[in-house]
Amino acid sequence: MLFKSHSIRSPGAFEEALLLHELHTQHNLSQQTLAKRVGRDQSWISRRLSLVEHLPESILENLSKGSLSLWTGVRILAPMARAIPEHAECLLTYLLKHPHSTREVHSFYEHYQKSTSPARAKMVDHPDLFFKAQRFLEAEKQTITLKNGPEGKWRAQCHTLIALL
């Protein structure tokens, strides 16, 4: 079987889809041939291939090369590419030149989803501004926390509890 391994974790659906896509497109293996080699039926192969069929080639290529994290590709760029492919391409170009943690990229995407169309366009045109602003806000938060000390933290928690009660 193609996907049996002795590693700690087995490949996820998207990883399988990437591998099948590579075998199907680059090595010209038919879905029937892949199904026989993997030990699945053709409909399973077709469903796996459909996971990556609508992704732009640039995203697939960077996922395959490992220059883009699978999490960022699946959770951020894939849905963005289905909705607005140009935005996904802009963000991909930026992320390849300026790597960020998945937490930072996730924060970007959460803000992107809640934003208006003009704001989204600005975000993908200048993602560096978003990330700089987030770092500034985090530094401000840490400054306030340090300034207020532990008693400030307790005071804030007490105000939260009072509001809840």
Secondary structure, DSSP 8 states (H G I E B T S, - for coil): -TT--SSSS---HHHHHHHHHHHHHHS---HHHHHHHHTS-HHHHHHHHHHHHTS-HHHHHHHHHTSS-HHHIIIIIHHHHHH-HHHHHHHHHHHHHS---HHHHHHHHHHHHHS-HHHHHHHHH-HHHHHHHHHHHHHHHHHHHHHHHHHHHHHHHHHHHHHH-
